[in-house]
Structures are given as C-alpha cells and as structure tokens.
C-alpha cells in the first residue's frame, strides 16, 4: 500500500499509515482564494496567448506591406530613371532648337531613308 501516490511520506522515508487528507483547520477562504488565483492565472495566460497571436498577425501584415512597398519603390525608381533620361534628351533637343533660333548653328539636313 505504500506505492499509492496519495499516501503522505513520513520522516523516516516511508509512508504514513493513513492517506493524505485536508485538515479541517484550513479555512475555506484559503481554498477559495487558491482556486480563484488558479483561475486567474489560467485566464491571464489565455489572454496573453490571444494577444501574442494578434501581435503575430499584425507583424506578418506589416512585413508583407514592407515587401510590397519595396517592390513599389523599385518600380518607381525604374520609372524615375526613364523620366530623367527623357528629360535629358528633351533638354538637349531644346538646346539645339535655341541654338538654331539664335543663329549660332545651322539646322541639320534631314536624310531621306
């Protein structure tokens, strides 16, 4: 009978002859308090778990938005480069037109193809 997990150990390394029991001197308020603390701990852990899941979802959404923003930035950079090239070509054309109008340069003859 000393293999029973409900048997209380004695000071000699064996087990007491009677099983462990709750003494009547323990106030009911203590028992209720311990049960409420246990329930509160379970509630707190479940709340933290829900908050962590929500936070993980928000982080995933933000990471996805960052990736999309990076792709958009690459596209914008490519378009800006093309616009700058066109602007440089337009400025060169305008400079040639101004030079022709001011009489500094003769217009180039067009070659027929």
Phi and psi in degrees as a GROMACS rama.xvg file:
@    title "Ramachandran Plot"
@    xaxis  label "Phi"
@    yaxis  label "Psi"
@TYPE xy
-82.2579  3.53855  UNK-2
-89.7292  -3.76779  UNK-3
-70.5518  127.77  UNK-4
-69.2332  -15.3222  UNK-5
-89.1712  -0.37088  UNK-6
-81.5367  135.142  UNK-7
-82.8052  135.248  UNK-8
-73.4297  146.78  UNK-9
-98.9832  -179.155  UNK-10
-74.0439  -15.5361  UNK-11
-93.1988  1.71117  UNK-12
96.6963  -5.40151  UNK-13
-96.8273  -155.158  UNK-14
-123.761  150.047  UNK-15
-69.1807  157.712  UNK-16
-73.257  -21.4613  UNK-17
-110.61  148.174  UNK-18
-68.1541  161.28  UNK-19
-65.7294  141.052  UNK-20
-147.828  162.403  UNK-21
-86.7046  127.473  UNK-22
-72.2013  146.263  UNK-23
-70.6673  -9.73178  UNK-24
-79.2306  -12.3983  UNK-25
-76.3219  121.425  UNK-26
-68.9051  146.01  UNK-27
-62.3354  -30.1305  UNK-28
-63.1267  -36.9075  UNK-29
-65.6324  -43.0611  UNK-30
-63.4144  -46.0507  UNK-31
-62.8137  -41.606  UNK-32
-61.0959  -44.8159  UNK-33
-63.565  -41.1042  UNK-34
-64.9051  -41.2168  UNK-35
-65.3257  -39.0467  UNK-36
-64.7314  -40.9677  UNK-37
-63.701  -43.6146  UNK-38
-63.6062  -41.0812  UNK-39
-63.3029  -39.0753  UNK-40
-64.772  -42.7847  UNK-41
-62.9767  -44.3972  UNK-42
-61.374  -44.7473  UNK-43
-62.5275  -43.9313  UNK-44
-63.6422  -41.8484  UNK-45
-67.0026  -36.1239  UNK-46
-65.1985  -44.2296  UNK-47
-62.8505  -39.0196  UNK-48
-62.8244  -44.2602  UNK-49
-63.5594  -41.3803  UNK-50
-63.2167  -40.929  UNK-51
-63.9903  -42.5869  UNK-52
-63.2651  -43.0883  UNK-53
-62.7898  -43.2574  UNK-54
-63.8565  -40.6837  UNK-55
-63.1758  -39.1221  UNK-56
-64.6858  -42.5994  UNK-57
-63.602  -41.8859  UNK-58
-63.3979  -42.403  UNK-59
-61.3547  -42.3262  UNK-60
-63.1042  -40.7759  UNK-61
-67.4177  -41.3741  UNK-62
-61.3751  -42.2938  UNK-63
-63.1555  -42.1067  UNK-64
-63.2612  -37.2214  UNK-65
-65.2727  -42.7342  UNK-66
-62.3887  -45.0245  UNK-67
-63.2847  -40.2324  UNK-68
-63.9615  -38.6699  UNK-69
-63.5674  -41.5863  UNK-70
-64.3952  -42.5912  UNK-71
-63.3188  -40.204  UNK-72
-63.1068  -39.8382  UNK-73
-62.2208  -43.3701  UNK-74
-62.6821  -43.681  UNK-75
-63.2846  -41.1377  UNK-76
-62.4486  -42.0343  UNK-77
-62.4773  -45.203  UNK-78
-64.6149  -39.108  UNK-79
-64.1356  -39.1078  UNK-80
-61.9831  -43.9516  UNK-81
-63.8767  -40.3915  UNK-82
-63.977  -41.9448  UNK-83
-63.5066  -39.3349  UNK-84
-64.4901  -43.1672  UNK-85
-64.682  -38.5821  UNK-86
-64.4024  -41.7278  UNK-87
-63.327  -42.1274  UNK-88
-65.4558  -39.96  UNK-89
-64.7859  -41.6898  UNK-90
-63.1797  -40.663  UNK-91
-62.9568  -41.592  UNK-92
-63.5967  -43.8469  UNK-93
-63.2015  -38.3241  UNK-94
-64.5069  -39.7042  UNK-95
-65.6375  -40.7315  UNK-96
-63.5042  -44.0088  UNK-97
-62.4151  -39.5839  UNK-98
-64.869  -40.179  UNK-99
-65.5365  -44.6428  UNK-100
-66.8257  -31.1945  UNK-101
-82.2548  -8.21247  UNK-102
86.1646  8.96959  UNK-103
-77.2794  -28.6689  UNK-104
-132.995  141.875  UNK-105
-80.6796  143.931  UNK-106
-64.5564  146.003  UNK-107
-77.0053  139.171  UNK-108
-76.6823  144.508  UNK-109
-82.1275  136.9  UNK-110
-95.5571  129.417  UNK-111
-82.3221  140.346  UNK-112
